[in-house]
Amino acid sequence: MKAGSTAVAALAAIGLLLTATACSTGGSGARDEGPGNRGETVMSPTPSPTPTATSAAAPPSTTEAVKLVKDDPKVSQTVKRALKPCVADEYPVDVSYGNLTGGSASDVVVNIMTCGDAVGTSTYVYRTEGKKYENVFQDEEPPVYAEIDRGDLVVTKQLYEKGDPVSYPSGEDVITYEWAANHFRETDRIRNHYSSAAGGDAPAPTEN
């Protein structure tokens, strides 16, 4: 009986030793293996791609557009000499941006006007070439004004007859251009005639 009790005690001690070894830190129990027991693969999250910055030049401001015209060798010296501020540093210049030539950046339309009557004296279209602007259209015969209309260049030229005041022209030509084969070509021309009775000064009534 005593020998049997001794053997049982020895086996119990061995069992406790094995259990302590399996549960010690660094063991290979199921708790340490994690999702590997289920045959799953742990994937690290993939970072979102960083947007690539475009290399196209930013559209010029009004001040930069004035410098663009003054530095343009295609612009006449007469226009350059007349291009001066009306008040302080405010130039009589309208600048608009849009897609006219199908390039990667917006094209620039510059209209130069008179200070007093805001009559268009000349108009220019600049297209981006790399980081520079190229003059691809110009009209220096006043009165003239250009706009962007649904991807086309629309140039309006007011028509004056003898005796017409600046504020009341007799009519206008509206000319539409589209970009093709690296240049603008005329696609449409409309002539509008204005009524001399509308907007003008009515004759004074005569007394009997």
C-alpha positions in Angstrom: 0.0 0.0 0.0 2.8 2.4 0.8 4.7 1.6 -2.4 1.5 2.1 -4.4 0.9 5.5 -2.8 4.4 6.6 -3.6 4.0 5.6 -7.3 0.8 7.6 -7.6 2.4 10.7 -6.1 5.3 10.4 -8.5 2.9 10.2 -11.6 0.9 13.2 -10.3 4.1 15.2 -10.0 5.2 14.3 -13.6 1.7 15.3 -14.9 1.9 18.8 -13.2 5.4 19.3 -14.7 4.3 18.6 -18.2 1.2 20.9 -17.9 3.4 23.8 -16.6 5.8 23.4 -19.5 3.1 23.5 -22.2 1.5 26.6 -20.7 4.7 28.6 -20.3 5.4 31.8 -22.2 6.8 31.0 -25.7 5.0 27.8 -26.0 3.3 26.5 -29.2 -0.2 26.4 -27.8 -3.3 27.3 -29.9 -3.5 30.7 -28.2 -0.1 31.7 -29.7 -0.8 30.5 -33.2 -3.7 32.8 -33.8 -5.5 32.6 -37.2 -2.9 30.1 -38.4 -5.0 27.4 -36.9 -7.9 28.2 -39.4 -5.7 28.2 -42.5 -6.2 32.0 -43.0 -3.6 34.5 -44.3 -3.2 37.9 -42.6 -2.9 40.7 -45.2 -1.5 44.1 -44.5 -3.8 47.0 -45.7 -2.6 48.5 -49.1 -2.2 52.3 -48.9 -4.2 54.4 -51.4 -2.2 55.7 -54.3 -1.1 59.3 -54.1 -2.6 61.5 -56.8 -0.1 62.6 -59.4 0.2 66.4 -59.8 -0.3 67.7 -63.3 2.5 69.6 -65.0 0.2 72.0 -66.9 0.8 75.7 -66.3 -1.7 77.4 -64.1 -4.0 79.9 -65.8 -2.6 83.5 -65.7 -4.1 86.2 -63.7 -5.2 89.5 -65.2 -1.8 91.0 -64.3 0.0 88.1 -65.8 -2.2 88.3 -69.0 -1.1 91.9 -69.4 2.5 90.9 -69.2 1.8 88.0 -71.6 0.5 90.5 -74.2 3.3 93.0 -73.7 6.0 90.3 -74.0 4.4 88.8 -77.1 6.4 89.6 -80.3 3.3 89.0 -82.4 1.4 91.9 -80.7 1.8 95.3 -82.5 3.7 98.1 -80.8 0.6 100.3 -81.1 -1.3 97.9 -78.9 1.5 97.6 -76.4 1.9 101.4 -76.1 -1.8 101.9 -75.6 -2.1 99.2 -72.9 -2.0 101.2 -69.8 -3.9 101.1 -66.5 -7.2 103.1 -66.4 -7.1 103.6 -62.6 -4.2 102.7 -60.4 -3.1 99.3 -61.5 -6.4 98.2 -63.1 -6.0 97.5 -66.8 -8.9 97.5 -69.3 -8.4 93.8 -70.0 -10.9 90.9 -69.8 -9.5 87.4 -69.4 -11.4 84.1 -69.9 -10.3 80.5 -69.8 -11.7 77.4 -71.5 -11.0 74.4 -73.8 -10.7 75.7 -77.3 -7.8 73.7 -78.8 -8.1 70.4 -77.0 -4.9 70.7 -75.0 -4.2 69.4 -71.5 -4.7 72.9 -70.0 -7.2 75.7 -70.4 -6.7 78.1 -73.3 -6.6 81.8 -72.5 -8.6 84.5 -74.3 -7.5 88.1 -73.7 -9.6 91.1 -74.7 -8.2 94.6 -74.6 -10.6 97.5 -74.4 -10.6 101.3 -74.1 -10.9 102.8 -70.7 -13.7 105.3 -71.3 -16.2 103.4 -73.6 -15.0 99.8 -73.0 -14.8 99.2 -76.8 -12.7 96.2 -77.7 -9.6 97.2 -79.5 -7.9 93.8 -79.9 -8.3 90.1 -78.9 -5.8 87.2 -78.5 -6.0 83.5 -77.8 -3.1 81.7 -76.1 -2.5 78.0 -76.0 -0.3 76.2 -73.5 2.8 74.6 -75.0 4.5 72.9 -72.1 4.9 75.6 -69.4 4.7 78.4 -71.9 1.9 80.1 -73.8 1.7 80.4 -77.6 -0.3 83.0 -79.5 -2.6 81.0 -81.8 -5.1 83.8 -82.7 -5.2 87.5 -82.8 -7.4 90.3 -84.2 -6.2 93.9 -83.8 -8.9 95.6 -85.9 -11.3 97.4 -83.5 -14.0 97.2 -82.5 -13.6 93.5 -81.7 -14.4 91.1 -78.7 -13.9 87.4 -78.4 -15.7 84.8 -76.2 -15.7 81.0 -75.6 -19.0 79.4 -76.5 -19.3 75.6 -76.1 -15.7 74.9 -77.2 -15.8 77.4 -80.1 -14.2 80.8 -80.4 -16.8 83.5 -81.2 -15.6 86.9 -82.3 -18.0 89.8 -82.4 -17.1 92.9 -84.6 -19.4 95.9 -84.3 -20.2 97.8 -87.4 -20.4 101.6 -87.4 -21.8 103.8 -90.2 -21.1 107.5 -90.6 -22.6 109.4 -87.7 -23.1 106.4 -85.4 -22.3 107.1 -81.7 -19.9 104.7 -80.0 -22.7 103.3 -77.8 -25.1 102.6 -80.8 -23.4 100.7 -83.7 -25.5 100.0 -86.8 -24.8 96.3 -86.6 -22.4 93.5 -85.9 -20.7 90.5 -87.4 -20.6 87.4 -85.3 -17.9 85.0 -86.5 -17.4 81.5 -85.2 -14.0 79.7 -85.3 -13.1 76.1 -84.4 -9.7 74.6 -83.9 -8.6 72.1 -86.6 -5.2 71.1 -87.9 -3.4 73.3 -85.4 -5.2 76.5 -86.3 -8.5 78.3 -86.1 -10.8 78.2 -89.1 -13.9 80.1 -89.7 -17.1 77.9 -89.6 -19.9 80.5 -89.4 -20.6 84.2 -89.9 -23.8 86.1 -89.0 -24.5 89.7 -89.6 -27.0 91.5 -87.4 -28.5 94.9 -88.2 -29.8 97.1 -85.4 -32.8 99.3 -85.6 -32.0 103.0 -85.5 -35.3 103.7 -83.7 -34.5 101.5 -80.7 -32.2 102.9 -78.1 -31.3 106.0 -80.0 -32.4 109.5 -79.5 -35.9 110.2 -80.9 -36.4 113.4 -82.9 -37.8 116.2 -80.9 -41.5 116.9 -81.7 -42.2 120.0 -83.9 -44.6 122.7 -82.9 -47.4 123.9 -85.2 
